[in-house]
Amino acid sequence: CQVVALAASQALAEYGVELKIKWPNDLVQDHRKVGGILVEEKGDNIVVGVGMNITIAPEVEKMRDEHVLAAGVLTSSARRQDQAGSSDFGPLGLWRSLVNCSQKLYTIQSKRVAEDLVRQVDQRLYLRNEHVSVNTPEGEKQAQVLGLDAGGGLRVFMDGAKQVLTSASLMPLKNA
């Protein structure tokens, strides 16, 4: 998920869009969820889905009750242009950018420079140094987001100690 989130973040940066990555799979702009990534294993294959709100976003009333962030629509300064001189900020242009950035990251990762990828994701991490609510098997707990560890796990300060989460749902706290 994190490599795809980084590729999406880099692809959108070409259009002047600054995205943050809400660990593990959400794309955030201006504290609103504007996209997400799903990864599923099907036999020997890994299938990745990327969704981005480029024209509309669901209204709060139509979202699941447990949604963490309000949905938003990507906004862009659209500084990148196609060969005809017009902005290609749309599904096809974004797809091209995402594929190109994904290929570059795949090449880097295949050269075993995973720590550089984690560092790049860590730089775009949403909620860094913020207090969050974490759903754990023991129930809901409060934690502070510290960053990512070398393997891409989320480093948090929770229950009086530094811990690494490999799977969790995070929700920003309103009054931390």
Salt bridges, closest charged atoms under 4 A:
GLU14 OE1 - ARG80 NH1 2.45
ASP26 OD2 - LYS22 NZ 3.75
ASP26 OD1 - LYS33 NZ 3.15
GLU40 OE2 - LYS42 NZ 3.14
GLU66 OE2 - ARG64 NE 2.89
ASP88 OD2 - ARG80 NH2 2.93
ASP116 OD1 - ARG119 NH2 2.29
ASP122 OD1 - ARG128 NH2 2.96
GLU138 OE1 - LYS141 NZ 3.77
ASP159 OD2 - LYS141 NZ 2.74
